[in-house]
Amino acid sequence: MLRLVYVLAIGTWFGAVVSLSFVVAPTAHGEFPAHEARRFLRPLFPRHYTLGVVCGFVALVALALGKGSLPYADLLRLGLPAAAALVCTLVARDVLVPRMRHLSGDDPRFARLHQASAMLNSATLGALALALAGAVMR
């Protein structure tokens, strides 16, 4: 049962990242002028990141509750990528989003923060793919 909870949490998180990164954001930027796309997307990101944080904690709690029945190597294989994704998500949500919120899209600081956000998003996606692979390939 705990394996199912772990996989559902990681899978939901992975799907949210893929959906926002490869469907919602590109569509918004393709259909609207840049300032309107940013206006549409800005309220989505805090919720997106909060969903990731919740999923990350649920996955790690499931591992902690099941640690007695898992070998140490399995705990590392499943826990490290989930923890790495959680750290990336927390940094994006608690450090980058608040700084970006008050900047114009034309501000060079916004561009640097956006690049850092994209890098954290890519790292999150990679870590979640590893976590999913670790859970289903045993």
Stockholm file with secondary structure:
# STOCKHOLM 1.0

chainA/1-138         MLRLVYVLAIGTWFGAVVSLSFVVAPTAHGEFPAHEARRFLRPLFPRHYTLGVVCGFVALVALALGKGSLPYADLLRLGLPAAAALVCTLVARDVLVPRMRHLSGDDPRFARLHQASAMLNSATLGALALALAGAVMR
#=GR chainA/1-138 SS CHHHHHHHHHHHHHHHHHHIIIIIHHHHHHHSCHHHHHHHHTTHHHHHHHHHHHHHHHHHHHHHHTGGGSCHHHHHHHHHHHHHHHHHHHHIIIIIHHHHHTSCTTSHHHHHHHHHHHHHHHHHHHHHHHHHHHHHCC
#=GC SS_cons         CHHHHHHHHHHHHHHHHHHIIIIIHHHHHHHSCHHHHHHHHTTHHHHHHHHHHHHHHHHHHHHHHTGGGSCHHHHHHHHHHHHHHHHHHHHIIIIIHHHHHTSCTTSHHHHHHHHHHHHHHHHHHHHHHHHHHHHHCC
//
